[in-house]
C-alpha cells in the first residue's frame, strides 16, 4: 500500500513537472526575439524606415504578451509541484520525532520545513527562468551575430562556473548556521521552562551564561556565512560585467568587420537585459536559498538519532518514591533549589507539597516524574532512577498533570481516553462523573463532540486533563497545581476522587484545603524542608503557620 502511494505521488509530481516545462516554452520566444527586434528596429530607424522599425517593436510586444500568458500558467502549476513536497516532509518530521524523541524536531517542523517549501518553490522558478533565458539568449545571439556570441558567452559561463565552485565552502557555513539555530532554540526553551525557579534561586547569571554561548555561536555562524557573499560578487563581476566590457571594447573592431550598429546594440541588450539579471538571480538563489534547501532537506530526512551511549533500561519494582540526599540546582553556580532532601513516599500515600511560589515545588514534581535528574543524591521510583526507565514503562508508572493542562483538537473521547485507549464509553462517563467533569462533557455535546482548545477556559481544560489522569493505568499521580483554576468545591471533588483511587497521590498545593486533605504535608522553605501532619507542622514549622494564616 505504501509503495502504491509512493508511486502515485511520484506520478503526480512528474505530471506537474511536465506541465511546468510545457508552459515555460512560450517564454523562450520573447527572450530570443528582443535582441533581434532591437537590432532590426535600430537599423531600420537609422536607415530611414521608421514604420519597419515600429513593426519590429510591435512584434516584440506581441511575443512578450505570449510569454506573459505562459508565465501565468507556470505559477498555477507550481503549487501542484510544491505542496505535496511540504506534506511529505511534515509526515517525515513527525514520524521521526515520535520514533527518536528528537529535541530538534520542533525547529525542523516550525521553521525548516517552511524553509524547504519556500526555497524549493523559489529555486524551481529561478532555475526555470535561468534555463529559459540562457536558451533564448543563445538562440538570439547565434541568429543575430555568432561573432558577438563568441565574445560574451564564454565569460558568462566562466562566472557561472566560478559561482558553482564557491558552493562547497558556502555549504559548510550554511550547515553550521542551521546547527547553531537548533542549539539556540533548544537552550532558549530550557531556560524559559525553568524561569520561575531560576528567578527564585537567583540563578539569572548562570541562565544568561547558558543562553549567551549558543547566541554567540549563532552570530559567528551568520557572520561567516555573510563573507561568502563577497566571493559571489566577484563571480558576478566576471560573468555579468566582463561580457559587457568586452563587447564595448571590441565594438569598433566588430563594426569594422561589418557588424551593424543595431546588431551591436542588440548584443548589448542581450547582455544587460538577459544574461546579467538572470546570472545575478541564479547565483543568489543557488548560493543562499539553494544551499539552505539542500542542507535543510538533508537534516529533515536524517531522522535517525545521533550515536550516543545507550541509556540503561531500568524496571521499577512497584512505585514507592525514595529521596536520599537529593540536591538539585539549575547550574553549577546557582543556589540549590532542593538541598540534601531525604523523603520516602510509600505506596498508597497521599502527600501535599506546600511552600511559597517559586520555591521549587514544580522542580520536585519534575524530579519525581523523571523529567529532571538530581544534581547530587538519589531519587528512586520503585527502586530505580526514573531517568533510567524507558518512556513507555515510565508512563505506566506515573502520570503528571501540570498547571497548564493540555487538551488537543479532537473528540472529547480522544482527550479523555488518551492514556487508556481501550477504555469503554461507560468507563469514561464514570470517570468524568467521579472527578466532577460530567456536566462539562454534557455541555460540550457528549463523548463524540469535537474539542476546540481555544474555546475552553483554563478550568475546563484542567477538568478534562484530570479525567485523563484518573483513567491512566499509572499508580502514581502527581498534580502540580492541576486544580488551581477550579473553584474550591470542584477542587475538593477532584482531589477526593484521586485520594480514593488506588495508588499514590502527590499534590502540589495552592490552597490550605489541599494540605488538610492529605495524610502528610511536605513544607519547602528555601532549600530546607519539613515533613509532618497539619497538627505537627502547626507546632514546629513557622513557614507552614505563615502559609496557613495567609490561606485562611
N, C-alpha and C positions, 0 to 999 in steps of 0.2 A: 504493500500500500504506500509506504513512504517513498519507494523507488518510483511508483507511478506518479505520485505528486511531484517528485523532483523532475521527472521527465516532462510533466505537464507545464511546470513553471519554466523550465528551460525553453520549451517550445514557444511559450508566450513571450519570453524575452527575445528570442530570435525573431519572431514576427514583428515585435515592436522595433527592433534594430533595423530590419529591412525597410519598414515604413519610414524610419528616420532618415536612412540613406537615400531612399527614393525621393523624399520631399526636399532633400538637400541639393539635388541635381539642378533644379531651376535657378538656384543662387549662383551657380558657376557662370551662367551666361552673362549677367551684368558685370561680374568681376573680370571676365575675359574681354569684354567689349569696351569698358570705359576708357582704357588707354588708347585703343584703336580709334574710338569715337573722338577723343580729344585731339589725337594726332590728325585725323582726317578733317575734323572741323577747323582746326587751326590752319592747316594748309589751304582749305577752301576759303577761309576768310582772307588770308594773305594773298591768295590768287584772285580775289575779287568775286568769288562765287558765294555770296552771303547765304542764299537760300539753301545751297548744298550743305553749308556748314550747319545751318539751323536744322536741316533734316537729320544730320548725323547726331546732333544733340537731342533731337526728339526721339530718335531710335534708342539712345542711351536711357532716356526717361522711361520709355516703354519696357525695356528689358529690366530696369530697376523695379518697376511695378510687378513684373513677373516674379522676380526674386523675392519681393516682399510677400507675395502670396505663398511661396514655398516656405518662407521663414515662419509665417503664421501657422502653418500645418506642423512645422517642426516642434514648436512649443507644445502643441497638443499631444504629439507622440512621446514627448519627453517624460510626461507623467506616467505613461504606461510602462516605461523602462525603469524609472527611478523608485516609485513607491513600493513595488514588490521587493526590491532590494532592502529597503528600510524595514519592512515587515519581517523579512527573513533574519536580519541582524538582531532585531528585538527578541525574536524567539531564541536565537543562539545565546544572547547575553543572559536572558532569564534562566534558561535551562542550565547553562554553565554555572551561574551563580548558585543555583539550587544544589548542584552536584558538589561544588567545591567550597562553598561558603566564602567566596572571594570578596574582600572588602572593597576592591576597586570596581566592583560591578556597578555601583551607583554612579560613579563618574562616567563609566562607559555608556550606561543607559541614558543618563540625563544629558550628557554633552557629546560624547564621542560618536554615538550613533547618529546624532544630528549633524555632526561634522562630516561623517562619511556620506550621509544622504545629500547634504547641500553641496559638498565638494564633488561628488560623483556627477550630480546634475551639471555643475559648472564646468567640469572637465569635459563632459560629453559635448556641451555647446562649444567650448573653446577649441577642442581638437577637431570637431566637425568644421568649425569656421576656418581653422588653420588649413585643413586639407582642401576645403573649397577654394580658399583664397590662393593657396600655392598652385593648385591645378589651374585655376583660372588665369593667374598672372603668367605662369609659364606658357600656357596656350596663347595668351595675348601677345607676349613678348616675341615668341617664336614666329607668330603670324605677322607681327609688326616689323621687327628687325632683329634677326638672330644675332647680329653683331652686338647690339645693345645687351641682349641677354647674356652674352659671354662676359661682359664687364660687371654685371650686377648680381647674377645668380651665385657665382662661387663665393664671394664674401658673405652673402646672406646665409648660405648653407654652412660656412665656416663658423659664423657667430652662433648659429643654432646648435652646431655640434659642440662648441665650447660650453654652451649653457648646459647641455646634457652631461658633459664631463664633470661639471660642478655639483651635480645632483648627489653624488656619493657622499661628499663632505656635508652637504646640507641634510642628508638623510639622518646621519648620526646626531646632528644637533636638534632636529625635529623630534627624534626618538627620546633624547634627553629631556626635551621640553615637556613631552607628554608624561614621562615618568615623574618628573618634578610636579606636574599638575596633579597627578593621582596621590602622591605623597602629601602634598599640601592639603588636598581635600580630606584625606584620612586623618591627618593631625588636627586640622581645624574641627572636624566632627568630634574627635575625642575630647578636645579642650572644651568645646561648647557643652558637651554632655555632662561634664563634671564641674560646670561653672559655679554651682551653688556651694559644693563642698570646697572648691578651690578658694572661694571668697571667704568662707567660714574659717579656713585654716591658715589664711594668709599666704597662700602659695602662688600669688599672682606673678611674682618674678620668675618662678620656675615655669609657669604656664607661658609666660612671654618668651622665655628662652626656648621652650619646646616648639612654639609656633614660629619663632624667628628663623630657625635653621632651614626648614623647608621653604619659607618665604624667600630667603636669600638664595637658596639653590634654584628656585624657580626664576628669580630675577636674573641670575647669572646665565641660566639656560636661554632665556629670551634675548639677552644681550648678545650671546654668541650666535644665536640664530640671525639676529639683525645684521651681523657683519657679512653674512653671505650675500646680502643684497648689493654690497659694493662690487663683488665679483660679477653678479648678474648685470650690473650697469656696464661693466667693461665688455662683457659678451654682447650686450645690446649695441654698444658703440661699434663693434666690429661688424655685426650682422645688419644693423639698421642704418647707421650713419655712413659707414665706409662705402657702401654701394652708391650712395648719393654723391659723396665727394669724388669718387672715381668717375662717375658719369659726368659731373660738372667739369672735372679736369680734362677729360677726353672729348668733351663736346666739340671744340674746334676741329680736332682731328677727325671725328666722326662726320662732321658737316663737310669737311674737305673731301671725304670719300663717298659723298652722295647721300648721306643721311639728311633728310629734310628737318627744318626747324620744328614742324609739327610732330614728326616722329621722335625727335629728341625730347620734346615736351611730353609726349605720350609715355616715353620711358620714365621720365621723372614722375609722372602721375602714378605709374605702377609702383614705383619705389615709395613715394610719400603717402599715397592713399591705400595701397595694398600691402606691400611687403613690410614696411616699417611698423604700422599699427598691429598687424597680425603677429609679427615676431615679438613685440613687446607684450602682447596679451598672452601668447602661449608660454613665454619664458616666465612671466609672473605666475601663471596658473600651475605650470609644472614645478617651479621652484618653491611655491608656497602651498597652494591647495593640493597639488598633486602628491607632494611628499606627505602631507598630513593625511591624505586619503589612504595611501598605500600603507603607511606605518600604523595609523589608527585602525584600519581594517585588519591588519595582521594581529594587533593586540586584542581586538574583539574576537577574532576567530581562534586565538590561542586561549581557550578556556580551561586548559589543564592547570592544576595548581602548581606553584613552584616547588622544586625539590626541597624538602625540609625533613627534619628529624621526625619520625613518626611519633605522634602523641600516644602515650600509654593509654590503653583502654581499660579503665577500672570498672568494676562491677559492684555497685553498692549492695551491702547486705543489710536490708532494712532502710530506715530513713531517720535514724537518730542523728542529731546535729551536735558536734563537739568542737569547741574552740579552745585551743591551748596556746597561750602566749601570743594570741593573734594581734598583729600590728599592721596597720595599713596607712600609707602616706602617698599623696599624688606627686611623687618625685623624691629624689634623694635629698633635696634641700628644704622640702616642705615639712611643716609640723605634722605629726601623725594625727590622722582623723580618729583612729582607734589605736589604743596603746596597751599591749600586754593583756588582752582580754581573755579571760577564762570563762567558759559557759557551756553547759550541757542542756540541750533541749530534747527531752525524751520523746519517744513515740507516743502520740496521743496528747501531748502537751498543748496548752493554749497560752502563748506569750504575747504580751503587748510591749512594744518598744516606744518609749517616750523621750522627749528632750526638745530643746529649742530648735527652731528652724535652722537648717544648715549645719547641724552638729555631727552628722554622719549616719543618720538612720537609714537613708536610702543606700548609702555605701555598704552598710551591714547587710541589707537585703541583697545587694548585688553580689557580695561575697558568698552568702549562704547559697545563692542560686547558681554560682559558678560563672557569673559574668565578670567578676574581678578576681585577681589572685592576691593572696596576702603578701605584704612586703616581708614580714617575718612571722614565725609561728606556723601553726597548722589549723586548718579547718577541714573537718571530715564530715561527709554526708554518707551515713551507712558504712562508716569505716574507710571511706575512700574520698580523696580530694575531689570535689565536684568538677574542677578544671581538668581532671584526668578521665572523666566519664564521657563516653561518646554522646553526641547530641540527642539521638533518639532515646537512649536509655535514660539520660538525664531528664528529658521531657516527661517520661513516665514516672519519675520520682518526685519532681517538684514543679509547681506552677506559680508564676509571679504575675500579679496584676498591678501595674504602676498607677500613679495618679492620673496620667493622661491615658485613659483607656482607648484601646484600638478597636474600631469596627471597620468593616470594609463593605464596599458596594457588592451586593448580592442579596439573597433572601435572608429573612430572619432565621430560618432553619440553618442555612450555611454558617451564619455567625455563631449561633448557639452550639452547633454540633462540631465546630472546627477541631476541638481536641478529642472528640469522641464521634468519629464519622458514622459509626454504625448505630448511633442512638435512634430509638424509635420515637415517633411523634409524642406518644404518651409520656416517655421519659423527659423529653424537652419541656412539655407542658407542666409536668410535676415539678421539675427543677425551677422553672420560671415562677411558679406559684410559691414554692418554698422560699426562694430568695426575695420575692416581692416584685417580680417583673412581669407578672401575668397581665396586669392592666395595660402596661406599655405594649406588650406583644399584641393584645387585643386591639389597642388603638392603632397600631401600625398596620393591622389588617390580617393578623394571624401568621403562622409559620411560613406560609408561602409568599408573604408580602415582600416587596423589594425594600432594602435598607439604603437610604441616601444619607451618608455620614454628615454631609454639610447641613442637613435639616434637623439633626438631632442635637439636643443640648448636651452639655458635659455630663450631667447627672444621668441622662438616658443612655449615653454611651457606657457609663460605669455600670449601670444595671445589666446591660447585655453582656459586658465583659465578665461580670460576677457570675452570671448564669453559666457562661462558658467555662469558667474556672471550677465552678461547683460540679460540673459534669466531667471534668478531667479525671482520668484514672490515677493521677498523681496523688499520693497520700499526704504530701507536704504542700501546704498552701501558704503563700506569702502575699499579704495585702499591704502594698506600700501606699498608704493614704488613698486606697482604692475606693473609699466611700466619702471622700471629702466634699463632693458636690451634691450629696444626698442630704435630706433633712434628717433630724435626729431619729425619728421613728423608722424611716426607711433604712437607715444605717443599723439600727437595733435589729430589725428583722433579718437583714443580710448577715450580720455577724453572728447572730444566734443560729442561723441556718448552717453556717460554716462550723460553728462550735459543736453542733450535733452531728456533723458529717464525720465519718470515721477518718482518723488521721491527725496530723499536727497542724495547728494554725498559728501563724506569726502575723501580728497586726502592727504595722507602723501607725501609731495612733495620732489623731489630731484633736480628739475630744476626750474629756475625762471619762465619759461613759464607756468608751472602748477599753480603757485601762481597768475600770471597775468590773467589766465582764470577764476579764482574763483571769486565769489561775495564778499567773505570775507576771511581774512587771519588771522590765529592764529600763533603768534610767541612764541615759547617756549625758554626761556632764563634762564638757570639754573632751579631754582624752581619758577621762575616768568613767567608771560605770558602777551602778549599784543595782542589786537584784533582790527582789522580795515580793511580798504581797502588799496590797494597798495599806493595810494597817501597819505593817512593819516599816514601810517606807515613809509613812507619815511621821514616824518617830525618829527615823535615822537619816533621812535624806532631805536636806534643805531645798535642793533643786526640785524634788518632787512636790514638796509643800508649796513652793512658789508656783509651779505649774498648776497644781490643784487649785490654788487660790485664783489664778488668772482664769482658768477654765470655769470655775464656779461663778 
